[in-house]
Amino acid sequence: MDPGGQIDMQQLLAAAQQMQDQLMNAQQELADAVVEGSAGGGLVKAKVNGQGDLVDLTISPAAIDGSDPAETAQTIADLVLAAVRDANRAAGELQQEKMGPLASGIGGLGGAGDVPGLSGIPGIGDVPDQPYGGEPRGGGDGDLGDLRG
């Protein structure tokens, strides 16, 4: 805020642009990243990108038992599911690592206190002693009737 208590719009716009740039960079890093999951001691390996899309699946020939095709098919299906779940878990961890810090600053502007010039502004973030500190206007019951006309 400037000394007169007004929001510095230039600062607000610069902070929003910076957050958008960081978000876009994190999304690109996730799109470019590939993580691997495995099952059966490495008999089946699944690779997913950072967004959770399956990009590769490898089944070792050692996983195939020619003497019992039905059992082998079921075993391989189970191993594929386990490997894909493992890879998706790894992708989720990567997403949290890349996007978690950004989400804490964006979610309802709850992290706005970290943005220069925005701490203590009523209605932005969790400011419990301030009017409209996260509560809907109109009594907190969601009824906005007193704000209309």
C-alpha positions, 0 to 999 in steps of 0.5 A: 500500500502507498502511504495514503492507504491505497493499493499500489496498482503497479505493484499489484500488476507486477506481482500478478505478472510474476506469479503468472510467469512462475506458474507457466514455467512450472507447468512447462517443467511438468510437461517436460518432466518424465517420472517412472514407476515400476512393479514386480521388481522392475518387470513392468515399468511405466513412465508418465510426464509431470502432468500424469499422462502415460508416455511409455510402458515396458514389460520385461520378457521375464514377466511372461510364462508361456506355460500359463497364458491366462495367469500370465495375462492377469499377472501382467495386467496387475503389474501394469496397474501397479506400475502406472499407479507408482508412476502417477504417485511420483508425478503427483509428488513432482506436481506438488514440488513444482506447483505447491509453492505457487498454489499457496500464494494463489489460493483465494489470494491467501498468500497475498500477505507475501506480495509487497503492498498487499498485506493487511488489505481487508478482504484479501487473505486471512486477516481476522481482525479486519472487516471482510477478512475472508467473510462474505459481505452481507453478514457472512451467510452468503446473502448478498442482498444488502449489497445490491441496489 
